[in-house]
Amino acid sequence: MQGCDGVTCCDPELLICGVVVAGVARIGRSLGVHLILATQKPAGVVNDQIEANSTSKIALKMASEQDSNELLKTADAAHITNPGRGYLKVGQNEVYELFQSGYAGLPYDPDAVVTERVDERIYKINEVGQYELFYDPDEEVEQGKDTSDLPTQLEAVIDSIASLFDGDAGLMLPDKPWLPGLAEAIPSPEPRGAGAGVDAGYAVPLGMLDIPSRQAQENYDFDLVKAGHTVVFGSPGYGKSAILQTMVMNLSKARTPEQLHIYLLDFGNNGLLPLKGLPNVADIVTPEEGEKLDKMLGVISETLAVRKQLFKEAGVANLEQYGMKTKQALPVVLNVLDGYDNLTPNDPRKDGIDNVLLQVLREGAAVGVYLVLSSSRVGGVRMSMLSNISTKICLFLNDEGELGQIMGRERLEQSGTPGRGQIQIDVPTAIQFYLPAHGENSGEILAAMEAQVAELDDAWVGERPARIPMVPQELTTEIFAGFVPAALPRELVPYGLDRASAEVAVFPVFSGRALGVFAESGKQARLLFPFFAGQVASTVDESELVVIDAHDAFVGMFTSSDSLFVGKAALKEQGDAVKEALLRFVEHGAPGRRCLLISGLSDLIERLTLLPDQVAELLALGNDRVQVVVFDHVAKVNSAYGLVASLREYVDTVLFGGDFGTQRFVENVPFELRKESFGRDVLHSLRDGELTHVVVPSVGEREVE
Ligand SMILES: Nc1ncnc2c1ncn2[C@@H]1O[C@H](COP(=O)(O)OP(=O)(O)OP(=O)(O)O)[C@@H](O)[C@H]1O
């Protein structure tokens, strides 16, 4: 038996349904399938075919004579006034009866006594023909029993049938002609091949499709390589992050970190954070981490550029061809961006970020670099980006017009269930996206997901994608020591971390190169000079040390009688002797290796009245037996005549602090750099014409201050 209630002609979805209904009406009877069709208005719904195949028609009160005519071929039903009163017509007027239908909505009271009652009321008809109640025997109304708690007769009948059914094990439910609705929360099945040695490529389960036209509910596999760039739209709280989590978890289970690298950009509510520990995940970044974000975008651009070049050299057009031709498999790179539209149009970084994303969207797929992003508004994603995204997924959208923009006229009705959405598979198809892990509530799901991440992390022993190199927020000497490789040769002096690569910056002693360290302020000098002198001194023997401390920067540091130490006071008293010894040393050298540390170079030059040539010779002394290290303030060397030029010429590694406006070591500083302000722990390194920035460990800064 098929029942269709509330069928109206303006329901577009029922155009297809109408064809089916007509089919049931036409051939159903011969197969034992019967149809009861209920509608308010027969016009446009009950077509000729249904009409011709429906033997019985029942018309209750109809809105108009035309409607009544349509069904009964008489206007009678339009004149009915009582609820429940109707006409039954069977065949061509074989039966045509007025009837009062039974009503099952009354309370079911098995104890009630039904008495036949005759209407004994008497009416008087007045002179204008109106009825006036003259006598009513029921005027004295007896208080009846309260029946509000009783079930209706219909409910009682249904309950009774249900209990009969339940009580008889031999009774079976008939097959339903349609499948039940999709479940509201479905945990993801394990991806095929995960741990089983089966290669399912980049296809992983992402959701359960509901396809009523085929009476099917089946798994939807998201194939990263086939789906290409993907966008997930959904208003806040409808499960965007959950889709990304399921996708990343399943891809990480299916593919090794050698096959798939993942970069996470979390512009949303930390939805991607639990995925950070996956061995496939290179790194995660949030918009607050400006420097890291720049670096990650840089890495993504660089990957594109390198791959394009590699493919060009190999003469191939895509990743698969490259692997086959060169026998070298490059990993697929997946960039996942959650909450893209949280980056507002007035954010100064938006253009830069969009440029990289556009580059990935345009050039990435061919070289195996993909972007999957989520946004709560369709309008939040530029048209130029949208047109390069091949797979579009929609969850519930507050603005239904946006759904139409993506899914077109064939879009399905929206459901407010989290994780319920639609995706184009030839036509928009309903889908319930899987949850990333099992759990009764979001807390349990998160815990289960974290446990899986930890398990995958522990299980992987091979190589992992490189993290985004970052210098720690606070670089203490202890943390810095952790970065210095144990096998670092003794003659390489580590002094900080390169800000761009986070690699240890070293200076080679006794390699013929002089080192100059210039502080922007007294505070920076107090912080850095002893650290540098200590680092250099630790690589040489005490007997090789000659320290001329014109600024008393190293007081108390070099107390050994083996090293030669000249402090500020000694310099004042025995200036001539020091000058003589220094010049002699410049001219003739010393019997053994010497490491000369000079603090306050410009003051020394002034006090000893050294000539520019003598300074130049002193700075150029370095060889495998002599090491020169000079310390001073940026402002002081700036004002000493000709000193900056000598330093630039003879000091191979110049390290200086402060902003670029105050220094004279580098000319033609780019505007961007000139605007930037640098912390006290940053030194700019100028070596062989190359400018880099080094973060120096904060050596007991608090004590210095
Ligand atoms: N596929 C799903 N099945 C069942 N419930 C889900 C599903 N996806 C999400 N939910 C529920 O919806 C909640 C919100 O999900 P989620 O954080 O992923 O939404 P969102 O769209 O990313 O939100 P926002 O934009 O605020 O970050 C989850 O805590 C979970 O309870």
The ligand as a Gaussian input file, in Angstrom:
#p B3LYP/6-31G(d) Opt

LIG

0 1
 N       29.981000      14.957000      10.514000
 C       29.407000      15.238000      11.684000
 N       28.501000      14.420000      12.227000
 C       27.922000      14.723000      13.398000
 N       28.184000      15.822000      14.122000
 C       29.064000      16.699000      13.643000
 C       29.722000      16.453000      12.392000
 N       30.541000      17.477000      12.147000
 C       30.412000      18.320000      13.183000
 N       29.542000      17.859000      14.086000
 C       29.152000      18.540000      15.343000
 O       29.162000      19.930000      15.143000
 C       30.068000      20.580000      16.015000
 C       30.775000      21.707000      15.300000
 O       31.623000      21.172000      14.315000
 P       32.849000      21.972000      13.719000
 O       33.658000      22.594000      14.792000
 O       33.542000      21.069000      12.785000
 O       32.083000      23.105000      12.938000
 P       32.681000      24.320000      12.086000
 O       31.765000      24.500000      10.947000
 O       34.109000      24.069000      11.779000
 O       32.507000      25.491000      13.087000
 P       33.341000      26.851000      13.108000
 O       33.138000      27.515000      11.801000
 O       32.715000      27.577000      14.253000
 O       34.764000      26.447000      13.353000
 C       31.013000      19.478000      16.487000
 O       31.453000      19.689000      17.791000
 C       30.164000      18.235000      16.414000
 O       29.486000      18.066000      17.630000

